[in-house]
Amino acid sequence: MICVTRLLTRSDLLALLDVDACLEALRHGFMHADSGAIAGQRVRTDLPFPGTATALIPGLVPGIDAYTVKVNAKFPAAGPALRGIICLHSGLDGEVLALLDSATVTAWRTGLAAALGTHALAPQQDAVVGVIGAGAQADLVVTGLRRLRPLSDLIVHDLSPERASAFCDRHGGSIAGSAAEVAAQADIVVLATWSRIPLLDLPDVRAGHHLTTLGADEPGKQELSRSVLKAAAVLAVDHRPLAAAMGMLAAAGLPAEDAHATLGEILRADHPGRTHPDQITVYGPVGLPWQDLVLSWLAYRESERRDLGTTIDFLSTP
């Protein structure tokens, strides 16, 4: 019996993934993943090395007869800082359908899911978008936002001036000297850093601001102060218990019930989201296993159709 597994590298995935298809798959997932019978788990541990290990299991979405298991290494000083593998398994017999580069899938699903959350909560107008942390995730947030709404301008800050300049070369816009300068000029602020101290405090925030914080995805990381979160008229997360255990809420010492809504609730209209242009809104996702599945499934199906990637039979015998 031949059991063929597709190996999909970063270059394969960049050829296979389509922004609009990914946005639609993620939107569908946020609206329906809560109805799944098995909750996803995010497991994280420190290491006796300068990094952490994270596993997300199982990635499940109603309607897809497959699941994912993701294993990531996060070493902030390395380049790239995140490396790992996503295993896509058949739900029928457990066959390993594909092994995918985790860094690429993680950046796409995190950035595009954040674009959905940002679009759902930000004021409905042409907006100046500010980026603090000009890495791969912020790159995908801006790419996704431009598919969802018009943007009037872009302002970028990064600890590396070269990286900020490269970001502006790709997306346009100008460079700011600090996080506070970004917040002063932008209507929408996207933070995607490794910071362990708040980058923005209440004096940096004004009426009508929307803030999306992607960096607070494990214990000890924080981008927004507690006072900013408490000032939000809508404080939204992707998953309340995870946000309180290791995400934005945990970083500020807030309980799960302080989250007013999940993004799924907002997209399903179970929660109204922003109701006035002067409200401050915040979205702080942690990242969920099903998000890995929906993008891995898209990439796998397209790789089968186009016969892209390397194939291997792990069960082959002499």
N, C-alpha and C positions, 0 to 999 in steps of 0.2 A: 504493500500500500504506500503510495506517494503522498506525503503531506508537505506541501510547498508553503514556505514562509517567505513573505516579501520583506526585504531589508530596505527601509526608506531613509535615506540620508537627508541632511539639510537641503542640499541642492535638489534632490528629488521632491521634497515637500514644497519648496518654493515654486517648483514647476507645476505641482498638483493642486495646491490650495488656491481658492478663489475668494476674495474678500467678501463679495456679496453673498455667496453661498454659505460661507462661514457665519456671517452675521445672522442670516435667516435660521441656520441650524442652532445657533446659540439662543436666539430669541425663542424658538420652539422649545428648546430644552428648559429655559427658565420658566416657561409657562406650564410645562408638564412633568418635569423631573421630580417634583414634590410628591407626585402620585405613585412613585415607585415603591415596591414592597420592602426594599433593602436600602438602608441609609448608607451613604458613602462615608469612608473613614479617612482621616488625614493623620498619619503617624509620623512623628518627628523625634529625633534624638540628637544630642550632642555627641561629638566624637573626640578621641584623644589626638585630634589633628585640628588644623585651623579651619574647620568647616562643620557642617551639619548634614545629616542624612534624613531624607523625607520620602515617605511612600504614600501614595493615594490609591485606595482600593475600596470597593470595585467601582469602576466607571460604568454606570447603568442608566439607560433612558428607555422608557416604554416605547416599543416599536422597533428597536434595534436588537437583533438576536446575536449580540456580542457584548463583551465587556473588556475593560482595560485595567491593567495594573501598571502604575508608574513609579519608578524609583529615581530620585534625584539626589545628586551631590551638590551642595551649595557651599562654595569656597569663595568668599567675597573678594579676596585679593588675587584670585586667578582670573585668567582670561580665556574663555568666557567663565563667568562666575557660577553658572549653572550648567551642569552636564548630567545626562541620564538617558534612560531608555523607557519607552512605553511599549508594553506588550499588549497586543490586540488579540483576544481569544474568541473563538467561536463559542456562542452560547449553547450550541447543540451538542458538541463533543469535546470542547476545550482545546481544539486544535489552535496552534499559534499561527494566526493568519498573517500577522505582520509585527515587525520590530521597528519602531520609529524613533528618530532623534527627538528626545524630550525637550531640549532647549527651544527648538523651533516651534513645536506644538504648544509648549507652555507660553511662549511669547505671543503667539497668535491668539490663543484662546483667552489669555489674560487681557491683552490689549483690546481685542474686539469686544469681549464681554464688558470691559470697562467703558468702551465707546457706547454700548447700549445703555449702560447705567447712567453715564454722563448725559447722553441725549435725553433720556427719560426725565431727568431731574433739573437740568439747566434751564434758564429762561428761554422761551421760544422766540429768539431774535438772532440776528447776525451778532456774533459774539467774538471778542478777542480771547483766544485760548492761550493760557500760559502753561509752560512745561517746566517742571523742576525735576531734573534727572533725565538726560537725553539718551536713554538706552533703547533696547529693542522693544520693550513693552510700551513705552511712551510713543515710539514710532508707530506702532500698530493702533494706539488710541487715536492719534491724529489722522491716520489713514482711514480708520473706521468712521470717525466723526465726519470727515469730509464726504463720506457716502450717505450720511444721515441728515446733514444740515449744512447750510452755508456758514463759513467762518470768515470774519472780517479781517483778522490779523492773527499773528502768532508771535509770542515772545518766549525765549528759552533761556534757562539757566542750568549750568552743570558745573561740577567741580573741575572738570576738564574743559578748558576753553576750546580745545581742538574738537572735542566731541560735540559741544554746543554748536560750533561753526559748521561741522558736517551735517548736523541735524537741520540747520537752517538752509544749507545747500540743497538738501532733499525736499524740504517742505516750505521754504520761504520763511519770512519773519526776521526778527532781530534778537540780539543777545542781551540779556540782563545780567547785572553784576551780583545779584543776590536773590534769594527766595522771596524776600519781602518786596523787592522791586518788581518781581513777576506778579505777585498778588496785587500790588498797587495799580498795575496797568491792565490786568486781565479780568474778564468776567467769569471765565471758567478756568480753574487751576487744576492741573493733573500732576500729582507727585508720584514719582516712581524711582525711589532711591533705596539705599541700604541704611538710612539714618537710624540712629538709636536715641536721638533727642528730637523734640519737636522743632520743625523748620518754620512753622507758622504758628503765631499766637493770636489771641483775640484782637489786639490792636492792628494786626495785619489784614483782618477780614472786614468786609463792609456789606451793607444790605444788598441783597441780590446775588451775592457770590454763590457759585457752585464749586465744591472742592471734591475731587476724586483722589483718594489716597490708596496707592497700590503697594507701598513698601511695608506696611504693617501686616505681614503675612506669617509671622512666627514670633514667639516670645522675645521681648527685648527690643523689637523694632518699632519705631514711632515717628510719624511725620507731622501730626497735628496735635496741639495741646488739648488737654481735657476741657479747658474753657471754650475752645472752638467747638468741640463736639457738643457741649452742653448748650451752646448758643444756637445750634442748628434747629430750624423748624421741622426739617425732615432729616433724620439720621438713618440711612439705609445701609444694609449689608446684604451679602448673598446667603448667609446662613447664621442665624443668631447664636446657637451654641458655640460654633467654631470661632466666631468673631469675639465672643466673650472668653474663650479659652486661650486663644493664641493670636487674635487679630487686633483690629482697631480698638475695640472695646476693652480688651485685656490691657492694651498698652496704656489706656487712660484710667484703668481701674473702675470700669463701668460694667454693670451686669447686663445680661442678654436682653432683659426687658427694656433697657434704655434705647434699643434700636426700634424706631417707629415702624419700619417696614423692611421686607426683603425686596430685592429687585423682581423676583417672581410675582410677588403680591402687587407691585406697581404695574408690571406689564399685563397682568390679568385684570387690572382695574379693581382689585380687592382693596387697594389703598390709593388715594387720589394723587400721591406724590406732591409736587410743588403746587400750591394753590394761589400764590401771589408772587409777582415779580420781585418784590423786595425781600422775600424769605431767603435765609441762608440754608443751603442744602449740602449734605455730605454723603458720599458713597464710599464705603470702605470694604471691598471684598477680600476674602482670604483665598479663594480658588477651590473649586469642587471637582471631585473625580469625574462626574458625568461630562464636564466640559472637555476633558481629554478624550473621552469616547467619541463625542459628536464630530470633532475635527479629525480624529484618527480614522473614523469610519468613512468620512468624506474622502480623505486622502487614499485610503485603501481601495475603496470602490473605484476611484478614478485611476489608480495605478493598475488595477485589473483591466479596466477598459482600455487603457493606453499601453499596457504592458511596460510600465516603467518600474525602475528599481531592480535590485538584485534578488534572485530567488535562491533558496537553499532548502534542502530537506534534512532537518535535524535528526530524523529517524532513519536515515539511510543506513544500510548495512552492506558489507562487502559482497 
